Every structure is written in C-alpha cells, then in structure tokens.
Amino acid sequence: MWKYILKRILWLIVIMLSVAVVIFVILWFVPGDPAQIVLGSGATQADIERQREIMGLNRPFLVQLGTYLRDVFLRFDFGESYVYGTPVIKEFAARLPRTLGLGLISMVLNIVIGIPLGVNAAIHRNSFQDQGLLIMAMVFISVPQFWLALMMVVLFSVKLGWLPPYGVGGLSYWVMPVLANSLSGIAINARMTRSAVLETIRSDFVTTARAKGLSERVVIYKHMLPNAMIPVVNGLGMQLAMVVGGTVVIEQVFSFPGIGQYLLTGVISRDYPVIRGSVLILALFSAVITLLVDLFYAYLDPRIKAQYINYGSKKKGGK
C-alpha cells in the first residue's frame, strides 16, 4: 500500500514538471507581446524593448525555461504579476479562501441535496418523483452556467432587488454565486446516485438482507447505499478537483474576486507569471485530490484495498 502511495507521489512530481514545461511552451508560441500590453498602444519600440529586457522576455527560450523551473521547483517562486505588480503566490493565497469557500459550499449542497434526491428517485423508480427528478436534472445539466447566472442577476437583482448583483461582502453576496455554481452539480450527483442505487438494488446481498426480515431503512442505508457510493465518490472526486479552478465563469459573471477571475484576467492581459503560476497550482490541487480519492476507494471497498496490497506484494516478489 505504501509503495503504491510512494509511486503515485513520484508520478505527481513528474506530472507537475510536465505541466510546467507544457504551459511554458504554449505561452511562448501564443501571439501577443506582454511588454506592449503593459506599456499600452502609445509606447515606442525602444520603450517596448526596454520593458522586454526588464521582464526577461528577450532571453533565449531555454534560458527562460530553465530559470522558470529553477524558481518554481527549487525556490517556490512563481514570479510577479505584470499587471498587479505583486507576487503571484501572495495574490493567489489572498484569493484562495474566497474560491475555496464558494467551491466547498457548492460541494456541500451537491452532496446534501443531490444524493438524497437520487436515492429517493431510485427507490420510487418510474414514479412521479423519479420522472420529475430526471426532467429537472436534464434541464440544469443542459443549461450553461453563465446563462443561468445572468438570469439570476436579472431576476433577483434587477427585477426584484433582493440580492446584490456583483462583488463580495456579506452573506447576501454569496447566495447567487453558490446557487449558480451548485445547481448543475446537484443534478449530476442526483442522476449518478440514482443510477448507482438502481444497479445495486438488484444485487443478491440486497435480496438476502430483505429475506432476513431487515427493515427497508436498514437495507437501504446500511447495506445498499455504501456499495452504491463507490461510483458516486468518483464523480464527487472529479468535482472536488475542480473546486478551485472550476468557478471561472461564475466569478467573472458576479465579479467575484477569486482564483478564476485572477486567472482569466491574466489570460486576457498576457500576464505570463499569473497564468503559469495559477495553472501549476491548480494542477497540483487536482492531482492531490485525485490521489486522495483513489485512496478513499480502499476505505469504501476492501476489494480495491486488496488490489493495492497485491500490487505491492508482486513488486516485492519480483513477479
């Protein structure tokens, strides 16, 4: 088990190096000159060349790449933003709590609302509740997030005046971003849970539990639901991996000062340190969450834990 974890951590380092190199190469070939964008359209060519030298953009490709990898992986320095003039890691840390708060609250709603709805729909299959859930899930999965967010602004801010349309402040500023960010996730989790429970409900162990005279509540929540949660946990793991980077559209619509808006502003203004640093940190977050989800599988399903143990035994035996 520990050898498997160590191997995954080593692969994590390789992945982060690969992501750093790939994003650097992509930005190298992207059209647009950050020095000219920083100085504006009225800058002379001499001013632009001087600014490029200050920003280190006039050095050869391999020199810039080597300097970047050294700063990131040995000094943990992601550079300074061309636009904001502040260290990327400092600005990222300042915005991270807002994005984490938005994403984690949405995740809680996805779990607390989506999973019970899916279980209820599966238990009452083909009923009015089941059909209603499927219709609502299809609607919220199909509707683009940005359109839903804009409609919320029109309804609750412009028409009714109940909620502030943008910015950050008290609890009222969080209501629409959280709802817009969580509705599609609730629908996805409800559908996944319904499918998983319907597949598990036909299993032999469920029939045996009912034949023993156990109450339906015990059969559902003690025997059936834990086994049905394995594929659901996979989907939740993917959603959790997107908690930090998956709120770009929502943050932009509501002018929510988080990581997503920071990254999008960096892309628009060709702010290379912001783009490289944000993408690398988001990739690290996603990779760590994926590893934790894989290990959590072993807690839910002993068969998966046995595979990890057998994997280590085979490596030790050389077979």
TORPAPA-195181 format. One line per field, with one value per residue (C-alpha): residue number from 1; residue in one letter; x, y, z. Coordinates in steps of 0.2 Angstrom, whole numbers, plus 5000, padded with zeros to 4 digits. Example, Ala and Ser with C-alpha at 12.3 -4.5 7.8 and 13.67 -1.06 7.14 Angstrom:
2
pos = (1; 2) .
code = (A; S) .
xx = (5062; 5068) .
yy = (4978; 4995) .
zz = (5039; 5036) .
***
This chain:
319
pos = (1; 2; 3; 4; 5; 6; 7; 8; 9; 10; 11; 12; 13; 14; 15; 16; 17; 18; 19; 20; 21; 22; 23; 24; 25; 26; 27; 28; 29; 30; 31; 32; 33; 34; 35; 36; 37; 38; 39; 40; 41; 42; 43; 44; 45; 46; 47; 48; 49; 50; 51; 52; 53; 54; 55; 56; 57; 58; 59; 60; 61; 62; 63; 64; 65; 66; 67; 68; 69; 70; 71; 72; 73; 74; 75; 76; 77; 78; 79; 80; 81; 82; 83; 84; 85; 86; 87; 88; 89; 90; 91; 92; 93; 94; 95; 96; 97; 98; 99; 100; 101; 102; 103; 104; 105; 106; 107; 108; 109; 110; 111; 112; 113; 114; 115; 116; 117; 118; 119; 120; 121; 122; 123; 124; 125; 126; 127; 128; 129; 130; 131; 132; 133; 134; 135; 136; 137; 138; 139; 140; 141; 142; 143; 144; 145; 146; 147; 148; 149; 150; 151; 152; 153; 154; 155; 156; 157; 158; 159; 160; 161; 162; 163; 164; 165; 166; 167; 168; 169; 170; 171; 172; 173; 174; 175; 176; 177; 178; 179; 180; 181; 182; 183; 184; 185; 186; 187; 188; 189; 190; 191; 192; 193; 194; 195; 196; 197; 198; 199; 200; 201; 202; 203; 204; 205; 206; 207; 208; 209; 210; 211; 212; 213; 214; 215; 216; 217; 218; 219; 220; 221; 222; 223; 224; 225; 226; 227; 228; 229; 230; 231; 232; 233; 234; 235; 236; 237; 238; 239; 240; 241; 242; 243; 244; 245; 246; 247; 248; 249; 250; 251; 252; 253; 254; 255; 256; 257; 258; 259; 260; 261; 262; 263; 264; 265; 266; 267; 268; 269; 270; 271; 272; 273; 274; 275; 276; 277; 278; 279; 280; 281; 282; 283; 284; 285; 286; 287; 288; 289; 290; 291; 292; 293; 294; 295; 296; 297; 298; 299; 300; 301; 302; 303; 304; 305; 306; 307; 308; 309; 310; 311; 312; 313; 314; 315; 316; 317; 318; 319) .
code = (M; W; K; Y; I; L; K; R; I; L; W; L; I; V; I; M; L; S; V; A; V; V; I; F; V; I; L; W; F; V; P; G; D; P; A; Q; I; V; L; G; S; G; A; T; Q; A; D; I; E; R; Q; R; E; I; M; G; L; N; R; P; F; L; V; Q; L; G; T; Y; L; R; D; V; F; L; R; F; D; F; G; E; S; Y; V; Y; G; T; P; V; I; K; E; F; A; A; R; L; P; R; T; L; G; L; G; L; I; S; M; V; L; N; I; V; I; G; I; P; L; G; V; N; A; A; I; H; R; N; S; F; Q; D; Q; G; L; L; I; M; A; M; V; F; I; S; V; P; Q; F; W; L; A; L; M; M; V; V; L; F; S; V; K; L; G; W; L; P; P; Y; G; V; G; G; L; S; Y; W; V; M; P; V; L; A; N; S; L; S; G; I; A; I; N; A; R; M; T; R; S; A; V; L; E; T; I; R; S; D; F; V; T; T; A; R; A; K; G; L; S; E; R; V; V; I; Y; K; H; M; L; P; N; A; M; I; P; V; V; N; G; L; G; M; Q; L; A; M; V; V; G; G; T; V; V; I; E; Q; V; F; S; F; P; G; I; G; Q; Y; L; L; T; G; V; I; S; R; D; Y; P; V; I; R; G; S; V; L; I; L; A; L; F; S; A; V; I; T; L; L; V; D; L; F; Y; A; Y; L; D; P; R; I; K; A; Q; Y; I; N; Y; G; S; K; K; K; G; G; K) .
xx = (5000; 5014; 5024; 5009; 5007; 5025; 5024; 5009; 5019; 5034; 5022; 5014; 5031; 5033; 5016; 5020; 5036; 5027; 5013; 5026; 5035; 5019; 5011; 5028; 5030; 5011; 5013; 5030; 5020; 5005; 5004; 5005; 5018; 5016; 5028; 5017; 5001; 5009; 5015; 5000; 4997; 5007; 5023; 5038; 5048; 5063; 5051; 5045; 5062; 5067; 5052; 5055; 5073; 5066; 5053; 5066; 5057; 5072; 5082; 5083; 5069; 5080; 5087; 5069; 5063; 5077; 5076; 5057; 5059; 5073; 5062; 5046; 5053; 5068; 5064; 5044; 5044; 5031; 5036; 5027; 5012; 5015; 4998; 4996; 5015; 5013; 5020; 5008; 5009; 5004; 4989; 4984; 4984; 4974; 4960; 4961; 4949; 4935; 4936; 4938; 4923; 4912; 4918; 4916; 4899; 4893; 4900; 4891; 4875; 4879; 4881; 4867; 4854; 4859; 4862; 4846; 4836; 4845; 4841; 4823; 4821; 4829; 4818; 4802; 4808; 4796; 4785; 4781; 4796; 4808; 4802; 4802; 4820; 4825; 4817; 4825; 4842; 4841; 4837; 4850; 4864; 4860; 4858; 4875; 4881; 4884; 4866; 4859; 4870; 4864; 4846; 4848; 4856; 4841; 4828; 4835; 4845; 4837; 4819; 4816; 4831; 4833; 4852; 4867; 4872; 4891; 4906; 4910; 4903; 4891; 4881; 4869; 4884; 4887; 4869; 4868; 4886; 4883; 4867; 4873; 4888; 4879; 4863; 4871; 4882; 4866; 4858; 4873; 4875; 4857; 4857; 4873; 4866; 4850; 4859; 4871; 4857; 4847; 4861; 4865; 4846; 4846; 4861; 4860; 4865; 4851; 4839; 4847; 4846; 4827; 4824; 4832; 4817; 4828; 4818; 4819; 4828; 4842; 4843; 4845; 4857; 4867; 4869; 4864; 4870; 4888; 4891; 4882; 4893; 4909; 4905; 4897; 4913; 4922; 4911; 4912; 4931; 4931; 4920; 4931; 4946; 4938; 4933; 4947; 4948; 4930; 4922; 4930; 4913; 4904; 4917; 4918; 4899; 4897; 4914; 4919; 4937; 4943; 4956; 4945; 4944; 4963; 4967; 4955; 4962; 4980; 4975; 4967; 4982; 4995; 5001; 5013; 5018; 4999; 4994; 5009; 5008; 4989; 4989; 5003; 4994; 4978; 4986; 4994; 4977; 4968; 4982; 4982; 4963; 4963; 4976; 4966; 4950; 4959; 4964; 4947; 4941; 4951; 4941; 4924; 4928; 4940; 4942; 4951; 4962; 4967; 4972; 4984; 4991; 4993; 5002; 5015; 5017; 5020; 5033; 5042; 5042; 5048; 5034) .
yy = (5000; 5012; 5008; 5012; 5029; 5032; 5028; 5040; 5054; 5051; 5052; 5068; 5076; 5070; 5077; 5094; 5095; 5091; 5103; 5117; 5114; 5112; 5128; 5137; 5131; 5135; 5153; 5155; 5152; 5162; 5178; 5195; 5204; 5206; 5221; 5231; 5226; 5233; 5249; 5252; 5256; 5273; 5265; 5267; 5252; 5257; 5258; 5240; 5233; 5241; 5233; 5216; 5217; 5221; 5207; 5195; 5191; 5195; 5180; 5163; 5151; 5138; 5151; 5157; 5139; 5134; 5150; 5147; 5129; 5133; 5147; 5137; 5120; 5125; 5142; 5140; 5157; 5160; 5177; 5194; 5199; 5210; 5219; 5219; 5221; 5209; 5191; 5178; 5166; 5181; 5186; 5168; 5165; 5181; 5175; 5156; 5157; 5165; 5152; 5138; 5144; 5146; 5129; 5119; 5127; 5121; 5104; 5103; 5107; 5095; 5081; 5085; 5088; 5078; 5061; 5060; 5066; 5052; 5039; 5044; 5043; 5026; 5019; 5026; 5021; 5027; 5037; 5055; 5059; 5049; 5057; 5075; 5072; 5066; 5081; 5094; 5086; 5086; 5105; 5110; 5099; 5106; 5125; 5134; 5141; 5158; 5160; 5153; 5166; 5180; 5176; 5176; 5193; 5199; 5191; 5193; 5209; 5219; 5214; 5210; 5219; 5206; 5202; 5212; 5208; 5208; 5210; 5202; 5207; 5199; 5183; 5190; 5192; 5173; 5167; 5169; 5163; 5147; 5143; 5146; 5135; 5121; 5118; 5108; 5098; 5094; 5087; 5077; 5069; 5065; 5056; 5047; 5041; 5036; 5025; 5018; 5013; 5005; 4995; 4990; 4987; 4971; 4963; 4947; 4954; 4966; 4952; 4942; 4956; 4958; 4940; 4941; 4952; 4968; 4984; 4994; 5008; 4996; 4988; 5005; 5014; 5000; 4988; 4996; 5014; 5011; 4999; 5011; 5026; 5020; 5027; 5042; 5045; 5045; 5059; 5069; 5067; 5075; 5089; 5092; 5093; 5107; 5117; 5129; 5130; 5127; 5143; 5154; 5158; 5161; 5173; 5183; 5185; 5190; 5200; 5188; 5191; 5173; 5162; 5160; 5179; 5181; 5168; 5175; 5192; 5185; 5177; 5192; 5203; 5190; 5190; 5175; 5173; 5173; 5161; 5149; 5150; 5148; 5133; 5124; 5127; 5121; 5106; 5102; 5103; 5092; 5079; 5078; 5077; 5063; 5053; 5055; 5049; 5034; 5030; 5033; 5020; 5007; 5013; 5010; 4994; 4981; 4973; 4989; 4989; 4971; 4976; 4989; 4976; 4963; 4976; 4979; 4960; 4957; 4971; 4964; 4946; 4952; 4943) .
zz = (5000; 5005; 4989; 4979; 4988; 4985; 4967; 4965; 4973; 4962; 4947; 4954; 4953; 4935; 4931; 4939; 4929; 4913; 4916; 4920; 4904; 4893; 4899; 4897; 4879; 4875; 4881; 4871; 4855; 4860; 4849; 4859; 4867; 4886; 4886; 4874; 4883; 4899; 4892; 4881; 4862; 4864; 4868; 4856; 4850; 4861; 4876; 4872; 4870; 4887; 4895; 4887; 4895; 4912; 4911; 4905; 4889; 4877; 4884; 4874; 4876; 4885; 4897; 4902; 4904; 4915; 4925; 4927; 4933; 4945; 4953; 4954; 4960; 4970; 4977; 4976; 4967; 4954; 4949; 4950; 4940; 4926; 4929; 4948; 4952; 4966; 4969; 4961; 4976; 4988; 4977; 4974; 4993; 4996; 4983; 4988; 5003; 4993; 4979; 4991; 5001; 4985; 4979; 4995; 5000; 4982; 4985; 5002; 4993; 4979; 4992; 5004; 4991; 4976; 4984; 4994; 4979; 4969; 4982; 4983; 4965; 4963; 4977; 4969; 4951; 4937; 4949; 4948; 4959; 4948; 4932; 4940; 4945; 4928; 4920; 4932; 4931; 4912; 4912; 4925; 4916; 4899; 4904; 4903; 4919; 4913; 4906; 4922; 4932; 4921; 4923; 4942; 4941; 4930; 4941; 4959; 4957; 4943; 4944; 4962; 4970; 4983; 4981; 4976; 4958; 4960; 4971; 4988; 5006; 5017; 5015; 5003; 4990; 4991; 4988; 4969; 4965; 4976; 4968; 4950; 4954; 4963; 4953; 4939; 4952; 4962; 4946; 4941; 4958; 4959; 4942; 4947; 4963; 4955; 4943; 4956; 4968; 4954; 4949; 4967; 4972; 4961; 4969; 4978; 4995; 4995; 4992; 5006; 5018; 5014; 5016; 5033; 5038; 5040; 5039; 5022; 5031; 5037; 5019; 5011; 5022; 5029; 5015; 4999; 5000; 5005; 4990; 4978; 4984; 4975; 4958; 4966; 4975; 4959; 4952; 4968; 4967; 4950; 4956; 4971; 4960; 4951; 4966; 4964; 4945; 4940; 4946; 4932; 4923; 4940; 4947; 4931; 4930; 4948; 4948; 4962; 4966; 4967; 4958; 4942; 4939; 4943; 4930; 4917; 4919; 4917; 4901; 4894; 4898; 4893; 4911; 4910; 4928; 4933; 4920; 4923; 4942; 4943; 4931; 4940; 4957; 4950; 4943; 4959; 4968; 4956; 4956; 4975; 4976; 4963; 4974; 4989; 4980; 4974; 4992; 4999; 4987; 4998; 5013; 5004; 4995; 5003; 4986; 4980; 4995; 4992; 4974; 4981; 4993; 4980; 4969; 4982; 4985; 4967; 4966; 4981; 4975; 4958; 4949) .
***
